[in-house]
Amino acid sequence: HHPSLLCEMAERFIIERKPTLFAVCWDQLDHTGHSIGHDTPEYYQTLAELDVYVGRLVQALKTAGIYEQTVIILTSDHGGVGKGHGGKTLLEMEHPLIISGHGIRSGLVIQEPMMQYDTAATIAYILGLTPPRSWVGRPVMSVFSK
């Protein structure tokens, strides 16, 4: 309910702790999608508001001196149609992946479908971890410049 306060806390944490892995989850966009609708003017207004906080976190990474070696991932927990989700269409299962930073190709538009469970596999790959065999997700290899 307090996105600005969450942002302030995240900024302090980044600057003071210089974390290796860190997640900030704003749920205002999800609530807008479910109450008013996905792909509506209100949805995009909420997105614009949250974008300001993302900019503040990028500045915190720079202030902390870790921006150059950081990978930033922006994503959602699901896609959506109307006010819902949970179906089996691509609009409901596919979700955005915006990824930028150290070792990531610049200006790429990801052509393959990006599913929620691919996010963890991509993060594991970035951190050099071997995912458990039970994971369904796979890293989105097209994003890497290596």
N, C-alpha and C positions, 0 to 999 in steps of 0.2 A: 504493500500500500504506500510505500515511501521510496520511490525509485531514486530520488536525489540523495537520501540518506544512505541507501545501499551503495550508490556511486561514491559518496564520500568515504565510506568504510573501505571500499575496494581500492580507492586511490591510496589511502594511508597504508593499507596492507601491502600493495605493490611497492610503494616507495620504501617502506620500512623492512620488509621481508625478502624482496626480490625472489618471488616463488618460481619454482621449476614448472609447476602445473597449477593452474588457477582457473576457476570457473565462476562466472557471475551470471545468475539467472534472473532476468526480469520477466515477470509473467503478465505484464500489462497488455502486451500484444496478443497473447493467447486469450485473455479475457475479452478483449475487444472483438476478436474473431468469433468467439462463441456467443457473445451477447448482441453484437451489432452485425457481424458478418465479416468473413474473409473477403479480400479484394473489394473493399468499400472505401469511400473517402475517409471515414473515421479510422479505419485500419491503417491507412497510409499516413494519417496525421499522427497516430500513436507511434508508428515506425519512425517518423521524423523526430519526434520528441526523444525517443530512445537513442537515436543516432547521436544526439548531443552528448549523452553519457558515454557512448563508445568513444567519441573524440576525447573526452576527458581521461578515459582510461589509457588511450594511446599516449596522451601527454604524460600521464603518470609513469608509463613504461620508459619514456624518454628521460624524464626527471630521475628515475631510478638507475639509468644507465644500462638498461637491459633490452631496449627496443630493438637494436640491431640483431640480436640473437634470438628474438622471440618469434613464434608463429602465433598468429591471431586467427581464431576460428569463430565465425558468427553462424549460428544455425538455429533451428527451431526443433520442437519435440515432435512435430507432425505437419503434414499439409492440411488443407481444409477445403471444404466445399460448403457454400452457404454459411451456416453457423455450426456445422458439425465436422466430424472426422471419424475415423475408425472403420471406414469401408475399405474396399480392396481396389479402388481406382488409383491411378498414378497421382491424381490431384490430392488424394487423401494420404497416400503412402510416401510419395516423394516429398522431400523437403529441401530448403535451400542450404547450400554450403558456400559460404564466403570464407576464403582462406588466403592469408597473406603473410609474408614475412620471410624469415631466414630459410633458404632452400626451397622456396615455393615459386613456381613459374608466375611471371607477371602477365596480366592481361588475358589470361586464359578463361574461356567460357567452357565449363565442364559439360561435355556432351552426353556422358553416360548417366543413367538414373542414379540419384543419390538417395539412399534409404536411411532411416534413422539409425539402424544398427551398423551402418558403415562408419559413422562418426567415431565410435570407440576404436574400431579397427584402424582408422586413420591416425588417431592419437597414439595408439600403441606403436604403430610403425614409426611415427615421429620420435617417440621416446626410445626406440630400439628394443621394444618389448615383443615377446612372442605371445600372441593371444592364445587363450585356451582353445583346444580342438572343438569345443562345443559351440564356439561363436559362429554365427551365420554370416556376419558382416565381413567385408573385405576392404582394405585400404583403397582409397581413390588415388591410384598411382599416377594418373595423368597430371596431378597438380604439382608433382615434385620436379625440380630442375635437375636433379642428379641423374 
